[in-house]
């Protein structure tokens, strides 16, 4: 079950990262509302990254 959770987090992290990179190319052309959405996506990406790393560390500690 934990393997599935890590894979799901990895897929979601990858998808959001691709969206974030696409949005980053147009950052200079964005209006205020678009920048708020960009910052929200950035926050979600960082949150997913922290949770993903936490799950991997937890998995490694369980193996020891």
Phi, psi and omega in degrees: 000322181291327176299319179296319180296320180292319178296317179298316177297320179297317179295318180293320178298317179296315181296315180293325178296320178295317177298316181297317179297318177298320178290327183296329178296331184253019183300321182290338181264359185280147172272185186297317181294319179296323178292325176297318177296319178300316179292326176293318177295322177298317179297317179295321178297316178294320177299314179297322179297317179296314180296320179298313179295321179299318179294321180292317178296319179297319180295318180293323178292327180289331179287332183289000000 
